[in-house]
Structure formats: C-alpha cells, structure tokens
Amino acid sequence: MALDARLAAAAELCRPGLPVADVGCDHGKLTAALACSGLYPRVIGTDLRPGPLAKARRTVEQAQCQDRVQLRLGDGLSVLSAGEVGTIVIAGVSAQTAWQMLEAAPWVSDPGGPRLVLIPATRHDELRRWLAGHGFRLVCDRPVEAAGRWYAVMAAEYDGTCRQLTLAQALYGDTGRWPEASGYQAKQREKLAKLRLGTPDGTPAAREIDQLLKGE
Ligand SMILES: C[S@@+](CC[C@H](N)C(=O)[O-])C[C@H]1O[C@@H](n2cnc3c(N)ncnc32)[C@H](O)[C@@H]1O
C-alpha cells in the first residue's frame, strides 16, 4: 500500500507489537498499510462518517488484510476503550478537532497510556501548546513535505509535566533536528507577520514576535 510521505512518517512512529488505531481513517490507506506490515496484532480504523468508512473497507479488502482490521463508525476516540491500543494516529483533521477528541477521552493520560501520532491539518503551533499544557511530551516532531504542503508529524506521550512554550517553541517545535527544517520553518515564519498585526504594540507578545521576525 503506497503512502504519501506524511502517512509513511506516521507509520514509522507507531509502537510495534500492540494494536493501533487510525482515527479519521477516510480512504483507509494507513489502516491497510499498518495491517499489511504484520507489525500490529490489530488495526482499528475509525471514522465519523459512513462514506469514508466504506472507502476504507474497500481499501482494506483490496489489500487483503481484513483479518487484522476492525472498522468502527463514530466520533473521535469514543469508539476506543482505555488500554485497547498502544498508538492512536489522528491525521488530516484540524488541530482543534484533534485536541477536542483527546479532551473527550481522559484515559489518554492514564499511566502507560497510548502514544499519540498527530498530523494536524492546521495550527501546528496551537496543537504543540495544547500537548505541552496537558502534560504530553513530544518524542518526535518531524517536518514533512507532501503534495507541495508542509506538515509536522508529531508523536507525543503523556508524562504529566505541564509546560508553557515560548512562541518559537510552539511555532517550530523540535523540527530543527531534521534536514527538512529550513523549508518547514520558513513556512511557519510566514505566519508571524499576520500574528503581529493582531498583537498590540509594546506587549511582551509583540516583543517576542518582533524578535523572531528579526531572526533573533
Ligand atoms: C482529510 S481526512 C484525513 C484522512 C487520513 N487520516 C489522512 O490523513 O489522509 C479526515 C477524516 O477525518 C474524519 N473525521 C473528522 N472528524 C472526525 C471525528 N470527530 N471522529 C472521527 N473521524 C473524524 C472525516 O470524516 C474524514 O474522513
């Protein structure tokens, strides 16, 4: 099953040997690729809507891996139970949709809870702030270009330590470790000018943005 660079990076971050959930699976390519890999005892593909889930079913049947796949219709993590999976992938939905799913399932912060693999479609900075503010540590924050757009493929685990991020930490995360960082960070920097327009002069936030705009 061919995956784009974004979903291929997400697949690399799933914990092998444990069941995995692909929430918002839509076309089902990631669900099928994870199942075909043989690395997971079970892959649970979920979606809010029946149409995408039917697409996923066709993909899984074509890939002939239905023996390892369960498809579930429902909202966010409501179709999963605590301790059921080692990894939850949430890819291709807005940052806000992702954190609302997580807020509705407090068991994601249980000791030894699942690894979260997240590819927000928007507002990467706000998702990083949400994760840090809710006790999740980023174990990977990889910039990936796919179909002419930049994404951040994040893996997060709960350690219970809530952190506040600076603007630079929220905007760029840990992407600086990767060779692709300059392309991703240039795209993220473009957001600063717009952010500055909505920030009153003389405030600490304005000073932080001005420093980043000057490249400090
Ligand atoms: C743009 S597709 C992303 C598909 C795939 N994960 C990817 O990244 O290529 C988003 C999918 O998420 C589903 N979705 C949106 N909100 C959801 C929710 N609250 N719970 C489950 N699925 C949801 C949509 O129905 C849609 O199929």
The ligand as an ORCA input file, in Angstrom:
! r2SCAN-3c Opt
* xyz 0 1
  C      -8.993     14.755      5.476
  S      -9.479     13.167      6.032
  C      -7.913     12.530      6.573
  C      -7.744     11.095      6.182
  C      -6.451     10.450      6.643
  N      -6.381     10.349      8.088
  C      -5.278     11.212      6.108
  O      -4.613     11.932      6.876
  O      -5.007     11.100      4.900
  C     -10.260     13.485      7.587
  C     -11.174     12.360      8.019
  O     -11.453     12.537      9.400
  C     -12.804     12.231      9.615
  N     -13.225     12.901     10.852
  C     -13.431     14.219     11.059
  N     -13.825     14.449     12.328
  C     -13.853     13.236     12.931
  C     -14.198     12.803     14.244
  N     -14.590     13.668     15.187
  N     -14.110     11.492     14.527
  C     -13.715     10.584     13.571
  N     -13.396     10.938     12.320
  C     -13.462     12.250     12.006
  C     -13.511     12.726      8.370
  O     -14.759     12.096      8.195
  C     -12.505     12.364      7.288
  O     -12.759     11.096      6.738
*
